[in-house]
Amino acid sequence: MTQLEHSMFQRVFFPAEDENRSQQSLMLQKVLRFQVPSDITVAKAKLVVFDFETTGLDSTKDRIIEIGALAVEDGKAVGEFSTLIKPDILLPETAAKITGITEAMLADKPSIEDKWGEFLAFIEGSILVAHNAEFDMAFLRRASARLGYQVHWPCFCTLKLARQLLPDLESKNLDSLAQHYGLTFEARHRSIGDCKVTSAVLQSFLTNEGKSLKSWEDFSPYAVNDQ
């Protein structure tokens, strides 16, 4: 047995504990998938505008501390999901300064495990929308993977739209777009407040510079790759 453990077959017969856990996690993951018909009219579809506040920029190391999501149908808000999340790592001072969210605010809040199922249920059957969507989708995928889900969901990015539709606008961040369209924030760098402004920006696109965009196929250049 000792010789076998140290032979070339060691990793096959005696995989490392972390490798075992990884394989078990992969086998137990639940796959969630939603495919959009290419001819669907996006403006009439069920959309969920979402935003995460996080402890930092690295989805592999940082954690979500706030989830915000706004359900929109036919251009009108029909529901919202909003919760603070107590992370399993310390909250960096820089994140607290940017978001205004403090350790004390998170101390008695639910964990991501307690709320992630509710969030996934909220987005069911919808097209996701976010500003700088690659960032939020990276955290969505990573959090899902940690909790045993593979999530393959359609999502498009209002930042990508802004770059195409407003090439002369110097900055395409949410603050600049809000100013361009005369919109105000309930709370900047808080998830649900950012969701509401992102939704209003999208509606402005759809009724002005982007009014020729109709089907999901039209939005494919602004989609986030399903990784």
C-alpha positions in Angstrom: 0.0 0.0 0.0 2.8 2.4 0.8 4.5 1.8 -2.5 1.1 2.4 -4.3 0.6 5.6 -2.4 3.9 7.0 -3.7 3.6 5.6 -7.2 2.4 7.5 -10.4 -1.1 6.3 -9.5 -1.2 8.2 -6.2 -3.5 11.0 -7.5 -5.8 8.4 -9.1 -6.3 6.2 -6.0 -5.6 8.7 -3.3 -6.7 12.1 -4.5 -5.9 15.1 -2.3 -8.6 16.1 0.1 -9.2 19.5 -1.7 -9.4 17.6 -5.0 -12.0 15.2 -3.5 -14.1 18.2 -2.3 -13.8 19.8 -5.7 -14.9 16.7 -7.6 -17.8 16.2 -5.1 -18.9 19.8 -5.5 -18.8 19.5 -9.3 -20.9 16.4 -9.2 -23.5 17.9 -6.9 -23.9 21.2 -8.7 -27.4 22.0 -9.9 -27.4 23.5 -13.4 -29.8 26.5 -13.9 -30.2 27.6 -17.5 -32.5 30.0 -19.3 -32.5 30.5 -23.0 -34.2 33.5 -24.7 -35.9 33.1 -28.1 -33.8 35.2 -30.5 -37.0 36.9 -31.8 -38.3 38.0 -28.4 -39.0 41.7 -28.1 -36.7 42.8 -25.2 -38.6 45.9 -24.3 -41.7 43.6 -23.6 -39.8 40.8 -22.0 -39.3 40.2 -18.3 -36.1 41.9 -17.3 -34.3 41.9 -14.0 -31.9 44.8 -13.5 -29.4 43.7 -10.7 -26.4 45.1 -8.9 -24.1 43.8 -6.2 -22.1 45.7 -3.7 -19.0 43.8 -2.8 -15.9 43.7 -0.5 -13.7 44.3 -3.5 -13.2 43.8 -7.2 -11.9 40.2 -7.3 -14.8 37.7 -7.6 -12.5 34.8 -6.6 -11.5 36.4 -3.2 -14.1 39.1 -2.5 -17.7 38.6 -1.4 -21.1 40.1 -2.0 -22.3 42.4 0.8 -25.6 43.6 -0.8 -27.9 42.3 -3.5 -30.3 44.5 -5.3 -32.6 43.5 -8.1 -35.5 45.2 -9.9 -38.0 43.2 -12.0 -39.2 45.2 -15.0 -42.0 44.3 -17.5 -43.0 46.5 -20.4 -40.8 49.3 -19.0 -42.4 49.3 -15.6 -41.0 48.0 -12.3 -43.1 45.1 -11.0 -41.1 43.9 -8.1 -37.8 44.3 -6.2 -35.4 42.2 -4.2 -33.0 43.9 -1.8 -30.9 42.6 1.1 -27.6 43.2 2.9 -25.4 40.1 3.3 -23.0 39.3 6.1 -19.8 38.1 4.3 -17.5 35.4 5.6 -14.5 37.7 5.3 -13.7 41.1 6.9 -15.2 44.2 5.3 -12.3 46.3 4.0 -12.3 50.0 4.9 -12.2 51.0 1.2 -15.5 49.1 0.6 -17.1 50.7 3.6 -16.1 54.2 2.3 -17.4 53.6 -1.2 -20.7 52.0 -0.2 -21.4 53.5 3.2 -22.0 49.9 4.4 -20.3 49.2 7.7 -19.5 46.1 9.7 -22.1 47.1 12.2 -24.8 47.2 9.5 -23.9 43.7 8.4 -23.4 42.1 11.9 -27.0 40.7 12.1 -27.7 40.2 8.4 -28.2 36.9 6.7 -25.5 35.0 5.0 -25.3 34.5 1.3 -26.4 30.8 1.8 -29.6 32.1 3.4 -30.6 34.4 0.6 -29.1 33.1 -2.6 -32.0 30.7 -3.3 -34.4 33.6 -3.0 -32.4 35.7 -5.4 -32.2 32.9 -8.0 -36.0 32.4 -7.7 -36.4 36.1 -8.2 -34.5 36.1 -11.5 -36.1 33.0 -12.8 -37.4 33.3 -16.4 -35.9 36.8 -16.9 -33.2 38.5 -18.9 -30.6 40.0 -16.6 -29.4 43.6 -17.0 -26.5 45.3 -15.3 -24.2 48.3 -15.7 -20.7 46.9 -16.3 -22.3 43.5 -16.3 -19.1 41.5 -16.5 -18.3 42.5 -13.0 -21.7 41.5 -11.5 -22.0 38.3 -13.6 -18.5 37.2 -12.4 -19.7 37.5 -8.8 -23.0 35.9 -9.6 -21.3 32.9 -11.2 -18.7 32.6 -8.4 -21.2 32.8 -5.6 -23.4 30.3 -7.3 -20.5 27.9 -7.8 -19.6 28.1 -4.1 -23.2 27.2 -3.2 -23.5 24.3 -5.6 -25.1 26.0 -8.7 -24.0 26.4 -12.3 -25.9 29.4 -13.6 -26.2 30.0 -17.4 -28.3 33.1 -17.8 -28.8 35.7 -20.5 -27.5 39.1 -19.6 -26.8 42.3 -21.4 -24.8 45.3 -20.3 -25.9 49.0 -20.3 -22.3 50.1 -20.2 -21.7 48.4 -23.6 -24.9 50.0 -24.9 -23.8 53.4 -23.7 -20.4 53.0 -25.5 -22.3 52.2 -28.8 -25.2 54.6 -28.5 -23.5 57.6 -26.9 -20.0 57.7 -28.4 -19.6 61.5 -27.8 -20.4 61.3 -24.1 -17.0 61.6 -22.3 -17.8 59.2 -19.5 -20.2 56.3 -19.6 -20.4 55.6 -15.9 -23.8 55.5 -14.2 -23.3 59.0 -12.7 -22.7 60.5 -16.2 -25.6 58.7 -17.8 -27.9 59.8 -15.0 -26.8 63.4 -15.5 -27.2 63.1 -19.3 -30.8 61.9 -18.9 -31.7 64.1 -15.9 -32.1 61.2 -13.5 -31.5 61.2 -9.7 -30.3 58.4 -7.3 -32.1 57.3 -4.2 -28.7 56.2 -3.0 -25.5 55.9 -5.1 -23.4 52.8 -4.5 -26.3 51.0 -2.8 -27.7 48.2 -4.9 -31.3 48.9 -5.3 -30.7 52.6 -5.9 -28.2 51.8 -8.7 -30.7 49.3 -10.1 -33.4 51.9 -10.4 -31.2 54.3 -12.2 -29.8 51.6 -14.5 -33.4 50.7 -15.4 -34.3 54.3 -16.1 -31.1 54.6 -18.3 -32.1 51.5 -20.2 -35.6 52.9 -20.8 -34.1 56.1 -22.0 -31.9 54.1 -24.5 -34.9 52.2 -25.7 -37.0 55.3 -26.4 -34.2 57.4 -27.9 -30.8 56.4 -29.3 -31.5 52.7 -29.1 -35.1 52.6 -30.3 -34.1 50.5 -33.3 -33.1 47.7 -30.9 -36.0 45.2 -30.7 -35.2 41.5 -30.6 -32.7 39.6 -28.4 -30.7 39.1 -31.5 -30.3 42.9 -31.7 -28.9 42.9 -28.2 -26.4 40.2 -28.8 -23.5 42.6 -29.3 -24.1 43.9 -25.7 -24.6 40.5 -24.1 -22.2 39.1 -21.5 -20.7 35.8 -22.6 -22.1 32.8 -20.8 -19.0 31.3 -19.3 
